[in-house]
């Protein structure tokens, strides 16, 4: 999706589950998110998520869930 320029800055939310490390996906996610858009992803419980991803994603929340740990980043904050 990030390669399709018509999709750039189009999404309020991008969510991933068990597809890779959020750090490696940050660049592609940033491209398609609107300013203020969110990126939600799963991480290992034992990992401490970085406070920033890519050039514009800031950690907003870490949530412990029944099946894992979830992080939510916001673009441009």
N, CA, C, O and CB atoms as a CASP TS submission, in Angstrom:
PFRMAT TS
TARGET T0000
AUTHOR 0000-0000-0000
METHOD Language model
MODEL 1
PARENT N/A
ATOM      1  N   UNK     1       0.823  -1.191   0.000  1.00  0.00           N
ATOM      2  CA  UNK     1       0.000   0.000   0.000  1.00  0.00           C
ATOM      3  C   UNK     1       0.868   1.256   0.000  1.00  0.00           C
ATOM      4  O   UNK     1       0.530   2.239  -0.660  1.00  0.00           O
ATOM      5  CB  UNK     1      -0.937  -0.003   1.206  1.00  0.00           C
ATOM      6  N   UNK     2       1.983   1.236   0.732  1.00  0.00           N
ATOM      7  CA  UNK     2       2.812   2.449   0.826  1.00  0.00           C
ATOM      8  C   UNK     2       3.449   2.824  -0.512  1.00  0.00           C
ATOM      9  O   UNK     2       3.868   3.967  -0.696  1.00  0.00           O
ATOM     10  CB  UNK     2       3.904   2.253   1.871  1.00  0.00           C
ATOM     11  N   UNK     3       3.525   1.889  -1.433  1.00  0.00           N
ATOM     12  CA  UNK     3       4.103   2.171  -2.757  1.00  0.00           C
ATOM     13  C   UNK     3       3.114   2.873  -3.682  1.00  0.00           C
ATOM     14  O   UNK     3       3.514   3.456  -4.690  1.00  0.00           O
ATOM     15  CB  UNK     3       4.577   0.877  -3.409  1.00  0.00           C
ATOM     16  N   UNK     4       1.844   2.821  -3.349  1.00  0.00           N
ATOM     17  CA  UNK     4       0.806   3.472  -4.154  1.00  0.00           C
ATOM     18  C   UNK     4       0.636   4.912  -3.668  1.00  0.00           C
ATOM     19  O   UNK     4       0.044   5.152  -2.616  1.00  0.00           O
ATOM     20  CB  UNK     4      -0.550   2.690  -4.067  1.00  0.00           C
ATOM     21  N   UNK     5       1.149   5.853  -4.428  1.00  0.00           N
ATOM     22  CA  UNK     5       1.126   7.252  -3.982  1.00  0.00           C
ATOM     23  C   UNK     5      -0.290   7.768  -3.733  1.00  0.00           C
ATOM     24  O   UNK     5      -0.475   8.704  -2.955  1.00  0.00           O
ATOM     25  CB  UNK     5       1.810   8.132  -5.011  1.00  0.00           C
ATOM     26  N   UNK     6      -1.275   7.183  -4.372  1.00  0.00           N
ATOM     27  CA  UNK     6      -2.657   7.614  -4.151  1.00  0.00           C
ATOM     28  C   UNK     6      -3.136   7.280  -2.736  1.00  0.00           C
ATOM     29  O   UNK     6      -4.152   7.811  -2.286  1.00  0.00           O
ATOM     30  CB  UNK     6      -3.581   6.963  -5.179  1.00  0.00           C
ATOM     31  N   UNK     7      -2.419   6.414  -2.044  1.00  0.00           N
ATOM     32  CA  UNK     7      -2.791   6.004  -0.673  1.00  0.00           C
ATOM     33  C   UNK     7      -2.031   6.791   0.400  1.00  0.00           C
ATOM     34  O   UNK     7      -2.332   6.652   1.585  1.00  0.00           O
ATOM     35  CB  UNK     7      -2.527   4.506  -0.485  1.00  0.00           C
ATOM     36  N   UNK     8      -1.068   7.601   0.015  1.00  0.00           N
ATOM     37  CA  UNK     8      -0.263   8.341   0.984  1.00  0.00           C
ATOM     38  C   UNK     8      -1.126   9.331   1.764  1.00  0.00           C
ATOM     39  O   UNK     8      -1.922  10.069   1.184  1.00  0.00           O
ATOM     40  CB  UNK     8       0.884   9.079   0.276  1.00  0.00           C
ATOM     41  N   UNK     9      -0.957   9.336   3.091  1.00  0.00           N
ATOM     42  CA  UNK     9      -1.695  10.252   3.952  1.00  0.00           C
ATOM     43  C   UNK     9      -3.186  10.012   3.983  1.00  0.00           C
ATOM     44  O   UNK     9      -3.959  10.940   4.218  1.00  0.00           O
ATOM     45  CB  UNK     9      -1.445  11.636   3.525  1.00  0.00           C
ATOM     46  N   UNK    10      -3.601   8.779   3.749  1.00  0.00           N
ATOM     47  CA  UNK    10      -5.017   8.470   3.575  1.00  0.00           C
ATOM     48  C   UNK    10      -5.686   7.824   4.795  1.00  0.00           C
ATOM     49  O   UNK    10      -6.910   7.877   4.916  1.00  0.00           O
ATOM     50  CB  UNK    10      -5.173   7.570   2.404  1.00  0.00           C
ATOM     51  N   UNK    11      -4.923   7.228   5.681  1.00  0.00           N
ATOM     52  CA  UNK    11      -5.514   6.397   6.731  1.00  0.00           C
ATOM     53  C   UNK    11      -5.409   7.021   8.125  1.00  0.00           C
ATOM     54  O   UNK    11      -4.400   7.636   8.473  1.00  0.00           O
ATOM     55  CB  UNK    11      -4.851   5.043   6.739  1.00  0.00           C
ATOM     56  N   UNK    12      -6.462   6.850   8.903  1.00  0.00           N
ATOM     57  CA  UNK    12      -6.479   7.283  10.300  1.00  0.00           C
ATOM     58  C   UNK    12      -5.831   6.235  11.199  1.00  0.00           C
ATOM     59  O   UNK    12      -5.294   6.562  12.257  1.00  0.00           O
ATOM     60  CB  UNK    12      -7.920   7.559  10.761  1.00  0.00           C
ATOM     61  N   UNK    13      -5.883   4.971  10.772  1.00  0.00           N
ATOM     62  CA  UNK    13      -5.367   3.873  11.590  1.00  0.00           C
ATOM     63  C   UNK    13      -4.768   2.795  10.704  1.00  0.00           C
ATOM     64  O   UNK    13      -5.349   2.401   9.692  1.00  0.00           O
ATOM     65  CB  UNK    13      -6.479   3.281  12.476  1.00  0.00           C
ATOM     66  N   UNK    14      -3.599   2.328  11.106  1.00  0.00           N
ATOM     67  CA  UNK    14      -2.990   1.139  10.513  1.00  0.00           C
ATOM     68  C   UNK    14      -2.773   0.179  11.667  1.00  0.00           C
ATOM     69  O   UNK    14      -2.182   0.548  12.682  1.00  0.00           O
ATOM     70  CB  UNK    14      -1.631   1.468   9.742  1.00  0.00           C
ATOM     71  N   UNK    15      -3.242  -1.043  11.520  1.00  0.00           N
ATOM     72  CA  UNK    15      -3.125  -2.039  12.574  1.00  0.00           C
ATOM     73  C   UNK    15      -2.445  -3.286  12.026  1.00  0.00           C
ATOM     74  O   UNK    15      -2.776  -3.763  10.941  1.00  0.00           O
ATOM     75  CB  UNK    15      -4.510  -2.385  13.159  1.00  0.00           C
ATOM     76  N   UNK    16      -1.494  -3.806  12.788  1.00  0.00           N
ATOM     77  CA  UNK    16      -0.827  -5.049  12.410  1.00  0.00           C
ATOM     78  C   UNK    16      -0.824  -5.994  13.601  1.00  0.00           C
ATOM     79  O   UNK    16      -0.764  -5.562  14.752  1.00  0.00           O
ATOM     80  CB  UNK    16       0.620  -4.782  11.915  1.00  0.00           C
ATOM     81  N   UNK    17      -0.888  -7.271  13.314  1.00  0.00           N
ATOM     82  CA  UNK    17      -0.842  -8.295  14.349  1.00  0.00           C
ATOM     83  C   UNK    17       0.062  -9.414  13.862  1.00  0.00           C
ATOM     84  O   UNK    17      -0.236 -10.073  12.866  1.00  0.00           O
ATOM     85  CB  UNK    17      -2.270  -8.830  14.691  1.00  0.00           C
ATOM     86  N   UNK    18       1.154  -9.624  14.557  1.00  0.00           N
ATOM     87  CA  UNK    18       2.063 -10.740  14.293  1.00  0.00           C
ATOM     88  C   UNK    18       2.568 -10.795  12.852  1.00  0.00           C
ATOM     89  O   UNK    18       2.633 -11.875  12.264  1.00  0.00           O
ATOM     90  CB  UNK    18       1.379 -12.029  14.623  1.00  0.00           C
ATOM     91  N   UNK    19       2.926  -9.647  12.278  1.00  0.00           N
ATOM     92  CA  UNK    19       3.476  -9.647  10.927  1.00  0.00           C
ATOM     93  C   UNK    19       4.922  -9.154  10.880  1.00  0.00           C
ATOM     94  O   UNK    19       5.546  -9.173   9.819  1.00  0.00           O
ATOM     95  CB  UNK    19       2.620  -8.791  10.027  1.00  0.00           C
ATOM     96  N   UNK    20       5.443  -8.726  11.988  1.00  0.00           N
ATOM     97  CA  UNK    20       6.818  -8.241  12.035  1.00  0.00           C
ATOM     98  C   UNK    20       6.994  -7.218  13.135  1.00  0.00           C
ATOM     99  O   UNK    20       6.043  -6.845  13.824  1.00  0.00           O
ATOM    100  CB  UNK    20       7.221  -7.642  10.697  1.00  0.00           C
ATOM    101  N   UNK    21       8.221  -6.774  13.286  1.00  0.00           N
ATOM    102  CA  UNK    21       8.536  -5.790  14.312  1.00  0.00           C
ATOM    103  C   UNK    21       8.032  -4.407  13.885  1.00  0.00           C
ATOM    104  O   UNK    21       8.256  -3.995  12.747  1.00  0.00           O
ATOM    105  CB  UNK    21      10.059  -5.755  14.584  1.00  0.00           C
ATOM    106  N   UNK    22       7.360  -3.693  14.781  1.00  0.00           N
ATOM    107  CA  UNK    22       6.885  -2.349  14.452  1.00  0.00           C
ATOM    108  C   UNK    22       8.008  -1.427  13.968  1.00  0.00           C
ATOM    109  O   UNK    22       7.779  -0.573  13.112  1.00  0.00           O
ATOM    110  CB  UNK    22       6.211  -1.735  15.661  1.00  0.00           C
ATOM    111  N   UNK    23       9.203  -1.592  14.503  1.00  0.00           N
ATOM    112  CA  UNK    23      10.341  -0.752  14.106  1.00  0.00           C
ATOM    113  C   UNK    23      10.619  -0.892  12.618  1.00  0.00           C
ATOM    114  O   UNK    23      10.919   0.101  11.955  1.00  0.00           O
ATOM    115  CB  UNK    23      11.598  -1.123  14.915  1.00  0.00           C
ATOM    116  N   UNK    24      10.527  -2.102  12.079  1.00  0.00           N
ATOM    117  CA  UNK    24      10.826  -2.318  10.658  1.00  0.00           C
ATOM    118  C   UNK    24       9.698  -1.856   9.740  1.00  0.00           C
ATOM    119  O   UNK    24       9.927  -1.625   8.553  1.00  0.00           O
ATOM    120  CB  UNK    24      11.108  -3.783  10.409  1.00  0.00           C
ATOM    121  N   UNK    25       8.491  -1.721  10.269  1.00  0.00           N
ATOM    122  CA  UNK    25       7.342  -1.312   9.461  1.00  0.00           C
ATOM    123  C   UNK    25       7.069   0.184   9.532  1.00  0.00           C
ATOM    124  O   UNK    25       6.258   0.701   8.763  1.00  0.00           O
ATOM    125  CB  UNK    25       6.116  -2.064   9.899  1.00  0.00           C
ATOM    126  N   UNK    26       7.731   0.880  10.438  1.00  0.00           N
ATOM    127  CA  UNK    26       7.414   2.289  10.712  1.00  0.00           C
ATOM    128  C   UNK    26       7.465   3.171   9.469  1.00  0.00           C
ATOM    129  O   UNK    26       6.555   3.974   9.259  1.00  0.00           O
ATOM    130  CB  UNK    26       8.368   2.833  11.743  1.00  0.00           C
ATOM    131  N   UNK    27       8.485   3.048   8.652  1.00  0.00           N
ATOM    132  CA  UNK    27       8.615   3.900   7.473  1.00  0.00           C
ATOM    133  C   UNK    27       7.444   3.768   6.522  1.00  0.00           C
ATOM    134  O   UNK    27       6.923   4.772   6.037  1.00  0.00           O
ATOM    135  CB  UNK    27       9.883   3.578   6.746  1.00  0.00           C
ATOM    136  N   UNK    28       7.025   2.542   6.249  1.00  0.00           N
ATOM    137  CA  UNK    28       5.893   2.314   5.348  1.00  0.00           C
ATOM    138  C   UNK    28       4.585   2.788   5.976  1.00  0.00           C
ATOM    139  O   UNK    28       3.714   3.317   5.284  1.00  0.00           O
ATOM    140  CB  UNK    28       5.792   0.827   4.982  1.00  0.00           C
ATOM    141  N   UNK    29       4.450   2.597   7.284  1.00  0.00           N
ATOM    142  CA  UNK    29       3.231   3.015   7.973  1.00  0.00           C
ATOM    143  C   UNK    29       3.104   4.538   7.982  1.00  0.00           C
ATOM    144  O   UNK    29       2.024   5.073   7.729  1.00  0.00           O
ATOM    145  CB  UNK    29       3.217   2.474   9.411  1.00  0.00           C
ATOM    146  N   UNK    30       4.193   5.231   8.269  1.00  0.00           N
ATOM    147  CA  UNK    30       4.165   6.704   8.304  1.00  0.00           C
ATOM    148  C   UNK    30       3.640   7.298   7.007  1.00  0.00           C
ATOM    149  O   UNK    30       2.876   8.263   7.025  1.00  0.00           O
ATOM    150  CB  UNK    30       5.560   7.252   8.584  1.00  0.00           C
ATOM    151  N   UNK    31       4.042   6.730   5.896  1.00  0.00           N
ATOM    152  CA  UNK    31       3.670   7.249   4.578  1.00  0.00           C
ATOM    153  C   UNK    31       2.158   7.255   4.364  1.00  0.00           C
ATOM    154  O   UNK    31       1.626   8.191   3.768  1.00  0.00           O
ATOM    155  CB  UNK    31       4.336   6.426   3.489  1.00  0.00           C
ATOM    156  N   UNK    32       1.468   6.236   4.835  1.00  0.00           N
ATOM    157  CA  UNK    32       0.034   6.121   4.552  1.00  0.00           C
ATOM    158  C   UNK    32      -0.855   6.750   5.621  1.00  0.00           C
ATOM    159  O   UNK    32      -2.051   6.936   5.395  1.00  0.00           O
ATOM    160  CB  UNK    32      -0.332   4.676   4.397  1.00  0.00           C
ATOM    161  N   UNK    33      -0.285   7.084   6.794  1.00  0.00           N
ATOM    162  CA  UNK    33      -1.080   7.681   7.866  1.00  0.00           C
ATOM    163  C   UNK    33      -1.313   9.170   7.643  1.00  0.00           C
ATOM    164  O   UNK    33      -0.441   9.888   7.153  1.00  0.00           O
ATOM    165  CB  UNK    33      -0.397   7.463   9.204  1.00  0.00           C
ATOM    166  N   UNK    34      -2.512   9.615   8.016  1.00  0.00           N
ATOM    167  CA  UNK    34      -2.795  11.045   8.071  1.00  0.00           C
ATOM    168  C   UNK    34      -2.025  11.630   9.254  1.00  0.00           C
ATOM    169  O   UNK    34      -1.595  10.891  10.139  1.00  0.00           O
ATOM    170  CB  UNK    34      -4.338  11.321   8.199  1.00  0.00           C
ATOM    171  N   UNK    35      -1.851  12.941   9.275  1.00  0.00           N
ATOM    172  CA  UNK    35      -1.287  13.596  10.443  1.00  0.00           C
ATOM    173  C   UNK    35      -2.216  13.322  11.626  1.00  0.00           C
ATOM    174  O   UNK    35      -3.427  13.518  11.524  1.00  0.00           O
ATOM    175  CB  UNK    35      -1.103  15.138  10.203  1.00  0.00           C
ATOM    176  N   UNK    36      -1.661  12.875  12.730  1.00  0.00           N
ATOM    177  CA  UNK    36      -2.469  12.510  13.891  1.00  0.00           C
ATOM    178  C   UNK    36      -3.001  11.093  13.836  1.00  0.00           C
ATOM    179  O   UNK    36      -3.647  10.639  14.780  1.00  0.00           O
ATOM    180  CB  UNK    36      -3.611  13.453  14.026  1.00  0.00           C
ATOM    181  N   UNK    37      -2.735  10.373  12.726  1.00  0.00           N
ATOM    182  CA  UNK    37      -3.180   8.985  12.593  1.00  0.00           C
ATOM    183  C   UNK    37      -2.429   8.065  13.542  1.00  0.00           C
ATOM    184  O   UNK    37      -1.362   8.412  14.048  1.00  0.00           O
ATOM    185  CB  UNK    37      -3.000   8.507  11.158  1.00  0.00           C
ATOM    186  N   UNK    38      -2.990   6.906  13.773  1.00  0.00           N
ATOM    187  CA  UNK    38      -2.407   5.961  14.733  1.00  0.00           C
ATOM    188  C   UNK    38      -1.952   4.662  14.071  1.00  0.00           C
ATOM    189  O   UNK    38      -2.506   4.210  13.069  1.00  0.00           O
ATOM    190  CB  UNK    38      -3.413   5.647  15.827  1.00  0.00           C
ATOM    191  N   UNK    39      -0.924   4.090  14.676  1.00  0.00           N
ATOM    192  CA  UNK    39      -0.381   2.793  14.266  1.00  0.00           C
ATOM    193  C   UNK    39      -0.449   1.881  15.480  1.00  0.00           C
ATOM    194  O   UNK    39       0.215   2.134  16.486  1.00  0.00           O
ATOM    195  CB  UNK    39       1.099   2.917  13.716  1.00  0.00           C
ATOM    196  N   UNK    40      -1.242   0.828  15.394  1.00  0.00           N
ATOM    197  CA  UNK    40      -1.400  -0.127  16.488  1.00  0.00           C
ATOM    198  C   UNK    40      -0.761  -1.445  16.085  1.00  0.00           C
ATOM    199  O   UNK    40      -0.953  -1.927  14.969  1.00  0.00           O
ATOM    200  CB  UNK    40      -2.898  -0.328  16.850  1.00  0.00           C
ATOM    201  N   UNK    41       0.006  -2.026  17.013  1.00  0.00           N
ATOM    202  CA  UNK    41       0.711  -3.258  16.702  1.00  0.00           C
ATOM    203  C   UNK    41       0.912  -4.085  17.965  1.00  0.00           C
ATOM    204  O   UNK    41       0.808  -3.577  19.081  1.00  0.00           O
ATOM    205  CB  UNK    41       2.059  -2.955  16.038  1.00  0.00           C
ATOM    206  N   UNK    42       1.196  -5.343  17.772  1.00  0.00           N
ATOM    207  CA  UNK    42       1.508  -6.215  18.901  1.00  0.00           C
ATOM    208  C   UNK    42       3.022  -6.258  19.105  1.00  0.00           C
ATOM    209  O   UNK    42       3.796  -6.118  18.158  1.00  0.00           O
ATOM    210  CB  UNK    42       0.943  -7.647  18.671  1.00  0.00           C
ATOM    211  N   UNK    43       3.423  -6.453  20.348  1.00  0.00           N
ATOM    212  CA  UNK    43       4.832  -6.626  20.697  1.00  0.00           C
ATOM    213  C   UNK    43       4.921  -7.713  21.762  1.00  0.00           C
ATOM    214  O   UNK    43       3.930  -8.043  22.413  1.00  0.00           O
ATOM    215  CB  UNK    43       5.471  -5.281  21.203  1.00  0.00           C
ATOM    216  N   UNK    44       6.109  -8.259  21.928  1.00  0.00           N
ATOM    217  CA  UNK    44       6.320  -9.266  22.970  1.00  0.00           C
ATOM    218  C   UNK    44       6.153  -8.606  24.331  1.00  0.00           C
ATOM    219  O   UNK    44       6.563  -7.463  24.531  1.00  0.00           O
ATOM    220  CB  UNK    44       7.728  -9.925  22.843  1.00  0.00           C
ATOM    221  N   UNK    45       5.551  -9.330  25.258  1.00  0.00           N
ATOM    222  CA  UNK    45       5.335  -8.798  26.607  1.00  0.00           C
ATOM    223  C   UNK    45       6.624  -8.332  27.263  1.00  0.00           C
ATOM    224  O   UNK    45       6.647  -7.316  27.959  1.00  0.00           O
ATOM    225  CB  UNK    45       4.678  -9.843  27.478  1.00  0.00           C
ATOM    226  N   UNK    46       7.695  -9.081  27.037  1.00  0.00           N
ATOM    227  CA  UNK    46       8.961  -8.773  27.706  1.00  0.00           C
ATOM    228  C   UNK    46       9.718  -7.605  27.065  1.00  0.00           C
ATOM    229  O   UNK    46      10.687  -7.106  27.636  1.00  0.00           O
ATOM    230  CB  UNK    46       9.841  -9.997  27.708  1.00  0.00           C
ATOM    231  N   UNK    47       9.283  -7.175  25.896  1.00  0.00           N
ATOM    232  CA  UNK    47       9.948  -6.058  25.217  1.00  0.00           C
ATOM    233  C   UNK    47       9.428  -4.717  25.713  1.00  0.00           C
ATOM    234  O   UNK    47       8.246  -4.560  26.020  1.00  0.00           O
ATOM    235  CB  UNK    47       9.754  -6.162  23.704  1.00  0.00           C
ATOM    236  N   UNK    48      10.320  -3.778  25.782  1.00  0.00           N
ATOM    237  CA  UNK    48       9.952  -2.412  26.108  1.00  0.00           C
ATOM    238  C   UNK    48       9.886  -1.644  24.789  1.00  0.00           C
ATOM    239  O   UNK    48      10.912  -1.481  24.129  1.00  0.00           O
ATOM    240  CB  UNK    48      10.975  -1.756  27.118  1.00  0.00           C
ATOM    241  N   UNK    49       8.705  -1.170  24.391  1.00  0.00           N
ATOM    242  CA  UNK    49       8.597  -0.509  23.087  1.00  0.00           C
ATOM    243  C   UNK    49       9.337   0.826  23.083  1.00  0.00           C
ATOM    244  O   UNK    49       9.358   1.528  24.094  1.00  0.00           O
ATOM    245  CB  UNK    49       7.122  -0.293  22.717  1.00  0.00           C
ATOM    246  N   UNK    50       9.946   1.178  21.947  1.00  0.00           N
ATOM    247  CA  UNK    50      10.611   2.479  21.862  1.00  0.00           C
ATOM    248  C   UNK    50       9.599   3.613  21.962  1.00  0.00           C
ATOM    249  O   UNK    50       8.446   3.456  21.561  1.00  0.00           O
ATOM    250  CB  UNK    50      11.405   2.594  20.554  1.00  0.00           C
ATOM    251  N   UNK    51      10.024   4.743  22.492  1.00  0.00           N
ATOM    252  CA  UNK    51       9.115   5.885  22.626  1.00  0.00           C
ATOM    253  C   UNK    51       8.804   6.518  21.268  1.00  0.00           C
ATOM    254  O   UNK    51       7.779   7.182  21.113  1.00  0.00           O
ATOM    255  CB  UNK    51       9.719   6.934  23.566  1.00  0.00           C
ATOM    256  N   UNK    52       9.691   6.314  20.279  1.00  0.00           N
ATOM    257  CA  UNK    52       9.480   6.832  18.928  1.00  0.00           C
ATOM    258  C   UNK    52       9.780   5.750  17.900  1.00  0.00           C
ATOM    259  O   UNK    52      10.649   4.902  18.100  1.00  0.00           O
ATOM    260  CB  UNK    52      10.361   8.073  18.673  1.00  0.00           C
ATOM    261  N   UNK    53       9.045   5.797  16.803  1.00  0.00           N
ATOM    262  CA  UNK    53       9.298   4.932  15.654  1.00  0.00           C
ATOM    263  C   UNK    53       9.421   5.822  14.426  1.00  0.00           C
ATOM    264  O   UNK    53       8.711   6.820  14.296  1.00  0.00           O
ATOM    265  CB  UNK    53       8.161   3.861  15.471  1.00  0.00           C
ATOM    266  N   UNK    54      10.320   5.455  13.537  1.00  0.00           N
ATOM    267  CA  UNK    54      10.482   6.243  12.324  1.00  0.00           C
ATOM    268  C   UNK    54      10.805   7.680  12.652  1.00  0.00           C
ATOM    269  O   UNK    54      11.474   7.968  13.645  1.00  0.00           O
ATOM    270  CB  UNK    54       9.233   6.173  11.469  1.00  0.00           C
ATOM    271  N   UNK    55      10.323   8.586  11.809  1.00  0.00           N
ATOM    272  CA  UNK    55      10.618   9.995  12.037  1.00  0.00           C
ATOM    273  C   UNK    55       9.477  10.762  12.695  1.00  0.00           C
ATOM    274  O   UNK    55       9.666  11.896  13.135  1.00  0.00           O
ATOM    275  CB  UNK    55      10.963  10.646  10.742  1.00  0.00           C
ATOM    276  N   UNK    56       8.282  10.146  12.766  1.00  0.00           N
ATOM    277  CA  UNK    56       7.147  10.931  13.269  1.00  0.00           C
ATOM    278  C   UNK    56       6.157  10.178  14.144  1.00  0.00           C
ATOM    279  O   UNK    56       5.111  10.726  14.489  1.00  0.00           O
ATOM    280  CB  UNK    56       6.416  11.496  12.130  1.00  0.00           C
ATOM    281  N   UNK    57       6.454   8.948  14.509  1.00  0.00           N
ATOM    282  CA  UNK    57       5.513   8.180  15.332  1.00  0.00           C
ATOM    283  C   UNK    57       5.945   8.200  16.797  1.00  0.00           C
ATOM    284  O   UNK    57       7.052   7.783  17.137  1.00  0.00           O
ATOM    285  CB  UNK    57       5.409   6.722  14.824  1.00  0.00           C
ATOM    286  N   UNK    58       5.058   8.686  17.650  1.00  0.00           N
ATOM    287  CA  UNK    58       5.330   8.806  19.083  1.00  0.00           C
ATOM    288  C   UNK    58       4.457   7.803  19.839  1.00  0.00           C
ATOM    289  O   UNK    58       3.259   7.695  19.575  1.00  0.00           O
ATOM    290  CB  UNK    58       5.067  10.265  19.587  1.00  0.00           C
ATOM    291  N   UNK    59       5.061   7.068  20.781  1.00  0.00           N
ATOM    292  CA  UNK    59       4.297   6.107  21.583  1.00  0.00           C
ATOM    293  C   UNK    59       3.220   6.836  22.364  1.00  0.00           C
ATOM    294  O   UNK    59       3.499   7.787  23.095  1.00  0.00           O
ATOM    295  CB  UNK    59       5.223   5.323  22.543  1.00  0.00           C
ATOM    296  N   UNK    60       1.997   6.385  22.204  1.00  0.00           N
ATOM    297  CA  UNK    60       0.859   6.980  22.896  1.00  0.00           C
ATOM    298  C   UNK    60       0.412   6.095  24.059  1.00  0.00           C
ATOM    299  O   UNK    60       0.037   6.588  25.123  1.00  0.00           O
ATOM    300  CB  UNK    60      -0.306   7.206  21.919  1.00  0.00           C
ATOM    301  N   UNK    61       0.459   4.775  23.836  1.00  0.00           N
ATOM    302  CA  UNK    61      -0.068   3.874  24.858  1.00  0.00           C
ATOM    303  C   UNK    61       0.463   2.457  24.662  1.00  0.00           C
ATOM    304  O   UNK    61       0.668   2.003  23.536  1.00  0.00           O
ATOM    305  CB  UNK    61      -1.601   3.871  24.831  1.00  0.00           C
ATOM    306  N   UNK    62       0.679   1.776  25.770  1.00  0.00           N
ATOM    307  CA  UNK    62       1.011   0.350  25.774  1.00  0.00           C
ATOM    308  C   UNK    62      -0.082  -0.319  26.595  1.00  0.00           C
ATOM    309  O   UNK    62      -0.368   0.106  27.715  1.00  0.00           O
ATOM    310  CB  UNK    62       2.471   0.062  26.369  1.00  0.00           C
ATOM    311  N   UNK    63      -0.689  -1.354  26.049  1.00  0.00           N
ATOM    312  CA  UNK    63      -1.819  -2.004  26.701  1.00  0.00           C
ATOM    313  C   UNK    63      -1.531  -3.492  26.843  1.00  0.00           C
ATOM    314  O   UNK    63      -1.229  -4.172  25.862  1.00  0.00           O
ATOM    315  CB  UNK    63      -3.128  -1.770  25.906  1.00  0.00           C
ATOM    316  N   UNK    64      -1.628  -3.983  28.059  1.00  0.00           N
ATOM    317  CA  UNK    64      -1.498  -5.421  28.306  1.00  0.00           C
ATOM    318  C   UNK    64      -2.850  -6.066  28.035  1.00  0.00           C
ATOM    319  O   UNK    64      -3.849  -5.698  28.652  1.00  0.00           O
ATOM    320  CB  UNK    64      -1.015  -5.714  29.775  1.00  0.00           C
ATOM    321  N   UNK    65      -2.888  -7.016  27.124  1.00  0.00           N
ATOM    322  CA  UNK    65      -4.128  -7.686  26.774  1.00  0.00           C
ATOM    323  C   UNK    65      -4.095  -9.158  27.142  1.00  0.00           C
ATOM    324  O   UNK    65      -3.073  -9.668  27.601  1.00  0.00           O
ATOM    325  CB  UNK    65      -4.406  -7.529  25.300  1.00  0.00           C
ATOM    326  N   UNK    66      -5.179  -9.819  26.946  1.00  0.00           N
ATOM    327  CA  UNK    66      -5.296 -11.242  27.267  1.00  0.00           C
ATOM    328  C   UNK    66      -4.325 -12.087  26.447  1.00  0.00           C
ATOM    329  O   UNK    66      -3.781 -13.068  26.953  1.00  0.00           O
ATOM    330  CB  UNK    66      -6.727 -11.719  27.030  1.00  0.00           C
ATOM    331  N   UNK    67      -4.101 -11.712  25.178  1.00  0.00           N
ATOM    332  CA  UNK    67      -3.279 -12.517  24.291  1.00  0.00           C
ATOM    333  C   UNK    67      -1.946 -11.892  23.945  1.00  0.00           C
ATOM    334  O   UNK    67      -1.229 -12.416  23.091  1.00  0.00           O
ATOM    335  CB  UNK    67      -4.018 -12.789  23.052  1.00  0.00           C
ATOM    336  N   UNK    68      -1.599 -10.804  24.572  1.00  0.00           N
ATOM    337  CA  UNK    68      -0.314 -10.174  24.285  1.00  0.00           C
ATOM    338  C   UNK    68      -0.290  -8.725  24.705  1.00  0.00           C
ATOM    339  O   UNK    68      -1.165  -8.251  25.430  1.00  0.00           O
ATOM    340  CB  UNK    68       0.006 -10.280  22.820  1.00  0.00           C
ATOM    341  N   UNK    69       0.711  -8.044  24.246  1.00  0.00           N
ATOM    342  CA  UNK    69       0.892  -6.640  24.553  1.00  0.00           C
ATOM    343  C   UNK    69       0.696  -5.838  23.271  1.00  0.00           C
ATOM    344  O   UNK    69       1.173  -6.229  22.205  1.00  0.00           O
ATOM    345  CB  UNK    69       2.294  -6.376  25.177  1.00  0.00           C
ATOM    346  N   UNK    70       0.009  -4.741  23.380  1.00  0.00           N
ATOM    347  CA  UNK    70      -0.312  -3.915  22.229  1.00  0.00           C
ATOM    348  C   UNK    70       0.272  -2.515  22.427  1.00  0.00           C
ATOM    349  O   UNK    70       0.268  -1.981  23.536  1.00  0.00           O
ATOM    350  CB  UNK    70      -1.844  -3.848  22.011  1.00  0.00           C
ATOM    351  N   UNK    71       0.764  -1.939  21.353  1.00  0.00           N
ATOM    352  CA  UNK    71       1.252  -0.572  21.415  1.00  0.00           C
ATOM    353  C   UNK    71       0.483   0.271  20.415  1.00  0.00           C
ATOM    354  O   UNK    71       0.057  -0.206  19.363  1.00  0.00           O
ATOM    355  CB  UNK    71       2.772  -0.508  21.140  1.00  0.00           C
ATOM    356  N   UNK    72       0.318   1.531  20.770  1.00  0.00           N
ATOM    357  CA  UNK    72      -0.352   2.475  19.886  1.00  0.00           C
ATOM    358  C   UNK    72       0.572   3.688  19.747  1.00  0.00           C
ATOM    359  O   UNK    72       0.959   4.313  20.734  1.00  0.00           O
ATOM    360  CB  UNK    72      -1.780   2.886  20.441  1.00  0.00           C
ATOM    361  N   UNK    73       0.909   3.996  18.512  1.00  0.00           N
ATOM    362  CA  UNK    73       1.731   5.155  18.187  1.00  0.00           C
ATOM    363  C   UNK    73       0.877   6.160  17.428  1.00  0.00           C
ATOM    364  O   UNK    73      -0.042   5.781  16.702  1.00  0.00           O
ATOM    365  CB  UNK    73       2.981   4.744  17.355  1.00  0.00           C
ATOM    366  N   UNK    74       1.182   7.438  17.597  1.00  0.00           N
ATOM    367  CA  UNK    74       0.465   8.492  16.871  1.00  0.00           C
ATOM    368  C   UNK    74       1.444   9.272  16.025  1.00  0.00           C
ATOM    369  O   UNK    74       2.555   9.577  16.460  1.00  0.00           O
ATOM    370  CB  UNK    74      -0.282   9.436  17.843  1.00  0.00           C
ATOM    371  N   UNK    75       1.028   9.591  14.820  1.00  0.00           N
ATOM    372  CA  UNK    75       1.884  10.326  13.891  1.00  0.00           C
ATOM    373  C   UNK    75       1.770  11.835  14.105  1.00  0.00           C
ATOM    374  O   UNK    75       0.677  12.394  14.201  1.00  0.00           O
ATOM    375  CB  UNK    75       1.523   9.972  12.446  1.00  0.00           C
ATOM    376  N   UNK    76       2.930  12.465  14.175  1.00  0.00           N
ATOM    377  CA  UNK    76       2.964  13.925  14.197  1.00  0.00           C
ATOM    378  C   UNK    76       2.609  14.579  15.507  1.00  0.00           C
ATOM    379  O   UNK    76       2.124  15.711  15.519  1.00  0.00           O
ATOM    380  CB  UNK    76       2.069  14.432  13.185  1.00  0.00           C
ATOM    381  N   UNK    77       2.839  13.894  16.615  1.00  0.00           N
ATOM    382  CA  UNK    77       2.579  14.505  17.926  1.00  0.00           C
ATOM    383  C   UNK    77       3.872  14.717  18.676  1.00  0.00           C
ATOM    384  O   UNK    77       3.859  15.220  19.799  1.00  0.00           O
ATOM    385  CB  UNK    77       1.627  13.637  18.757  1.00  0.00           C
TER
END
